[in-house]
């Protein structure tokens, strides 16, 4: 299976950086689902898992999130970009700052890129390949992240909803 087949909107969003809109809306994520977000001091463990990093490999207690839906909502001249992706891949945000994808619980993880908190004090957004994804939900059962990307007459709201996490 080609590596590109493993990537959902998280990876596709890199290509959308050159696309955007001049949307004046106060809440660009009005159509994006939201849920509870844990306290700041719990966000690392809730996102990645409870364990510590073991070098370049997975952490002990690494958390894997099952993709429920990835959505691109294009606007302006990029309206044709609107797409729903529901492959159901699993994503793991390693404490080392890398994230991995795999097609099933039993499959081998493939490095998908890097991540970090946009601001380590507030932990309100995750930078994935230099794109900021705002937390819309982060708790023991669900992760929802969204990004508003715009440039010129092209815009895109990209969002991901994950659920059914498990730890290895």
Buried (B, 14 or more C-beta within 10 A) or exposed (E): EEEEEBBBBBBBBBEBBEBBBEEEEEEBBEEBBEBEBBEEEBBBBBBBBEBEBEEEEBBEBBBBBBBBBBBBBBBBBBEEBEEEBEEEBBBBBBBBBBBBBBBEEEEEBBEBBBBEBBEEEEBBBBBBBEBBBBBBBBBEEBBBBBBBBBBEEBBBBBBBBBBEBEBB
